[in-house]
Amino acid sequence: MFKKLSIAAAGATIATLTAVPDASAIVNSSFENDFTGWSTIGSTSIEDGSFGTTPSDGDFNALINSNGGVDESAINAFLNLASGDIESFLGSDATGSAIKQTIFAKAGDTLTFDFNFLTNEFTPDYLFNDSAFVSISGLNILADTNSNFITSITPFSEETGYQSFSYTFSETGNYTLGFGAVNVGDDAVNSGLLIDNVELTSTPEPTTILGLFATACGAFSLLKRNQKEEV
């Protein structure tokens, strides 16, 4: 009986050793349930393949539209950025829309997502440089009117097509994950950002791996002693 329990314990230990701890899950990561889990500001919608581009994951993706948006100060406040951050980052006045979700990430966790920037602006355009960005620990440009484009069959004239973005967290904590699309320099011609497949992946901490390995070694040593005693 003891031998059977030892084998079961050893097996359970190895299963634990090989399992990777779950990351803090992104709620509604592929927008299959409307904007559940997300907050929005400005002009946003959920689109399917009939929009003119196929979602990268599942049947739906989120569209953030610069048309009908709000001014940059409202977006700064919405994304918990400092006043003037967007204007300073883009170098001009901006109006647009954004979505966000509060997440918890550990140092070493990796955030990945897919994005597709769409625009009706002339490209390239340095004066009216509409832009799309992600906000995590500060702002990162995903694409703008100087990116590489293909002809779009959506309501927009051009798009980048879906691309992937990856970000690794250096510190453990709570973060405001935000995505935005803005008109820059004018609000007469609009642009948009499609977001899909937002995932957060954890890696086990080194101390956890060492601890699990020691536990596994101990379990097998106990099993070996029990086998000798029964001979």
VOMIRO-784742 format. One record per residue (C-alpha): residue number from 0; residue in one letter; x, z, y. Coordinates in nm, 3 decimals, decimal comma, m for minus. Example, Ala and Ser with C-alpha at 12.3 -4.5 7.8 and 13.67 -1.06 7.14 Angstrom:
<sites>
  pos  code       xx       zz       yy
    0     A    1,230    0,780   m0,450
    1     S    1,367    0,714   m0,106
</sites>
This chain:
<sites>
  pos  code       xx       zz       yy
    0     M    0,000    0,000    0,000
    1     F    0,279    0,096    0,239
    2     K    0,461   m0,225    0,159
    3     K    0,154   m0,432    0,248
    4     L    0,113   m0,246    0,575
    5     S    0,482   m0,304    0,660
    6     I    0,450   m0,676    0,594
    7     A    0,139   m0,693    0,811
    8     A    0,313   m0,499    1,089
    9     A    0,616   m0,728    1,073
   10     G    0,394   m1,035    1,088
   11     A    0,203   m0,898    1,384
   12     T    0,531   m0,823    1,562
   13     I    0,658   m1,178    1,513
   14     A    0,328   m1,320    1,639
   15     T    0,362   m1,103    1,950
   16     L    0,724   m1,209    1,992
   17     T    0,642   m1,579    1,988
   18     A    0,340   m1,551    2,220
   19     V    0,390   m1,620    2,590
   20     P    0,202   m1,380    2,820
   21     D   m0,089   m1,542    2,995
   22     A   m0,054   m1,626    3,362
   23     S   m0,313   m1,518    3,615
   24     A   m0,571   m1,787    3,554
   25     I   m0,673   m2,021    3,833
   26     V   m1,052   m1,996    3,859
   27     N   m1,223   m2,334    3,810
   28     S   m0,885   m2,506    3,802
   29     S   m1,022   m2,860    3,762
   30     F   m1,336   m2,822    3,975
   31     E   m1,569   m2,876    3,681
   32     N   m1,800   m2,608    3,827
   33     D   m1,830   m2,722    4,189
   34     F   m1,623   m2,497    4,420
   35     T   m1,674   m2,177    4,216
   36     G   m1,372   m1,953    4,277
   37     W   m1,266   m2,147    4,587
   38     S   m1,340   m2,098    4,957
   39     T   m1,375   m2,402    5,184
   40     I   m1,363   m2,487    5,554
   41     G   m1,451   m2,816    5,722
   42     S   m1,561   m3,119    5,521
   43     T   m1,515   m3,088    5,143
   44     S   m1,693   m3,223    4,835
   45     I   m1,667   m3,255    4,457
   46     E   m1,625   m3,612    4,335
   47     D   m1,629   m3,783    3,996
   48     G   m1,500   m4,123    3,883
   49     S   m1,771   m4,306    4,074
   50     F   m1,582   m4,218    4,393
   51     G   m1,336   m4,492    4,304
   52     T   m1,049   m4,304    4,143
   53     T   m1,042   m4,124    3,808
   54     P   m0,988   m3,744    3,817
   55     S   m0,657   m3,644    3,659
   56     D   m0,822   m3,375    3,443
   57     G   m1,184   m3,345    3,331
   58     D   m1,471   m3,520    3,503
   59     F   m1,439   m3,393    3,861
   60     N   m1,189   m3,338    4,142
   61     A   m1,204   m3,184    4,487
   62     L   m1,200   m3,401    4,801
   63     I   m1,075   m3,249    5,127
   64     N   m1,172   m3,479    5,414
   65     S   m1,014   m3,469    5,758
   66     N   m1,327   m3,631    5,904
   67     G   m1,577   m3,372    6,028
   68     G   m1,317   m3,100    6,007
   69     V   m1,222   m2,807    6,227
   70     D   m0,929   m2,753    6,462
   71     E   m0,590   m2,631    6,344
   72     S   m0,638   m2,275    6,473
   73     A   m0,936   m2,228    6,243
   74     I   m0,738   m2,367    5,947
   75     N   m0,445   m2,138    6,028
   76     A   m0,674   m1,835    6,023
   77     F   m0,852   m1,954    5,708
   78     L   m0,522   m1,992    5,518
   79     N   m0,378   m1,665    5,653
   80     L   m0,108   m1,853    5,843
   81     A    0,035   m1,748    6,178
   82     S   m0,124   m1,889    6,491
   83     G    0,027   m2,229    6,572
   84     D    0,186   m2,281    6,228
   85     I    0,020   m2,615    6,152
   86     E    0,084   m2,765    6,497
   87     S    0,445   m2,648    6,486
   88     F    0,493   m2,782    6,134
   89     L    0,337   m3,123    6,203
   90     G    0,459   m3,156    6,559
   91     S    0,118   m3,239    6,704
   92     D   m0,243   m3,126    6,740
   93     A   m0,443   m3,151    6,418
   94     T   m0,801   m3,126    6,295
   95     G   m0,917   m3,125    5,936
   96     S   m1,037   m2,932    5,634
   97     A   m0,901   m2,701    5,366
   98     I   m0,976   m2,507    5,049
   99     K   m0,816   m2,187    4,920
  100     Q   m0,803   m1,935    4,638
  101     T   m0,623   m1,598    4,619
  102     I   m0,397   m1,574    4,315
  103     F   m0,154   m1,325    4,163
  104     A    0,180   m1,462    4,046
  105     K    0,494   m1,305    3,902
  106     A    0,847   m1,408    3,990
  107     G    0,928   m1,705    3,769
  108     D    0,566   m1,821    3,732
  109     T    0,513   m2,191    3,796
  110     L    0,223   m2,348    3,983
  111     T    0,143   m2,713    3,910
  112     F   m0,133   m2,944    4,035
  113     D   m0,217   m3,310    4,084
  114     F   m0,292   m3,467    4,421
  115     N   m0,392   m3,803    4,566
  116     F   m0,367   m3,865    4,941
  117     L   m0,604   m4,126    5,086
  118     T   m0,617   m4,269    5,437
  119     N   m0,782   m4,521    5,667
  120     E   m0,492   m4,507    5,915
  121     F   m0,249   m4,794    5,952
  122     T    0,056   m4,727    5,734
  123     P    0,324   m4,647    5,811
  124     D    0,222   m4,465    6,129
  125     Y    0,446   m4,217    6,309
  126     L    0,213   m4,155    6,602
  127     F   m0,110   m4,081    6,415
  128     N    0,060   m3,933    6,112
  129     D   m0,234   m3,788    5,917
  130     S   m0,105   m3,544    5,657
  131     A   m0,193   m3,350    5,342
  132     F   m0,030   m3,018    5,258
  133     V   m0,023   m2,721    5,024
  134     S    0,009   m2,368    5,161
  135     I    0,168   m2,105    4,936
  136     S    0,457   m1,922    5,102
  137     G    0,445   m2,145    5,408
  138     L    0,350   m2,510    5,431
  139     N    0,471   m2,800    5,219
  140     I    0,381   m3,162    5,297
  141     L    0,239   m3,347    4,998
  142     A    0,199   m3,685    5,167
  143     D    0,137   m3,847    5,506
  144     T    0,083   m4,192    5,654
  145     N    0,449   m4,274    5,589
  146     S    0,419   m4,225    5,213
  147     N    0,398   m4,508    4,962
  148     F    0,045   m4,643    4,917
  149     I   m0,161   m4,874    4,701
  150     T   m0,492   m5,038    4,787
  151     S   m0,784   m4,804    4,722
  152     I   m1,136   m4,886    4,601
  153     T   m1,261   m4,552    4,735
  154     P   m1,418   m4,521    5,083
  155     F   m1,056   m4,505    5,205
  156     S   m0,844   m4,817    5,244
  157     E   m0,525   m4,685    5,083
  158     E   m0,418   m4,406    4,849
  159     T   m0,097   m4,274    4,697
  160     G   m0,253   m4,246    4,352
  161     Y   m0,237   m3,920    4,161
  162     Q    0,099   m3,743    4,167
  163     S    0,212   m3,403    4,041
  164     F    0,355   m3,110    4,236
  165     S    0,535   m2,803    4,100
  166     Y    0,626   m2,473    4,267
  167     T    0,808   m2,173    4,113
  168     F    0,744   m1,830    4,262
  169     S    1,048   m1,623    4,355
  170     E    0,862   m1,297    4,417
  171     T    0,575   m1,116    4,245
  172     G    0,262   m1,064    4,453
  173     N   m0,072   m1,192    4,575
  174     Y   m0,074   m1,534    4,737
  175     T   m0,321   m1,747    4,930
  176     L   m0,309   m2,087    4,763
  177     G   m0,441   m2,346    5,008
  178     F   m0,477   m2,723    5,028
  179     G   m0,548   m2,917    5,347
  180     A   m0,592   m3,266    5,490
  181     V   m0,569   m3,321    5,866
  182     N   m0,592   m3,587    6,135
  183     V   m0,281   m3,579    6,351
  184     G   m0,279   m3,701    6,710
  185     D   m0,642   m3,817    6,703
  186     D   m0,964   m3,759    6,513
  187     A   m1,096   m4,117    6,519
  188     V   m0,960   m4,237    6,184
  189     N   m0,987   m4,013    5,881
  190     S   m0,781   m3,930    5,575
  191     G   m0,846   m3,726    5,263
  192     L   m0,685   m3,533    4,980
  193     L   m0,800   m3,521    4,619
  194     I   m0,689   m3,214    4,420
  195     D   m0,719   m3,158    4,044
  196     N   m0,567   m2,976    3,744
  197     V   m0,439   m2,666    3,927
  198     E   m0,253   m2,447    3,674
  199     L   m0,039   m2,132    3,685
  200     T    0,202   m2,081    3,394
  201     S    0,393   m1,760    3,320
  202     T    0,726   m1,713    3,148
  203     P    0,796   m1,383    2,968
  204     E    1,030   m1,146    3,149
  205     P    1,377   m1,100    2,988
  206     T    1,319   m0,727    2,935
  207     T    0,995   m0,805    2,751
  208     I    1,170   m1,052    2,522
  209     L    1,449   m0,805    2,439
  210     G    1,198   m0,529    2,372
  211     L    0,992   m0,746    2,140
  212     F    1,306   m0,863    1,958
  213     A    1,418   m0,504    1,902
  214     T    1,073   m0,414    1,771
  215     A    1,080   m0,709    1,531
  216     C    1,425   m0,611    1,400
  217     G    1,305   m0,256    1,347
  218     A    0,999   m0,373    1,157
  219     F    1,204   m0,591    0,923
  220     S    1,459   m0,310    0,864
  221     L    1,175   m0,077    0,766
  222     L    1,031   m0,343    0,537
  223     K    1,370   m0,394    0,369
  224     R    1,416   m0,019    0,305
  225     N    1,068    0,006    0,154
  226     Q    1,139   m0,284   m0,078
  227     K    1,461   m0,115   m0,202
  228     E    1,281    0,215   m0,264
  229     E    1,020    0,042   m0,479
  230     V    1,282   m0,127   m0,704
</sites>
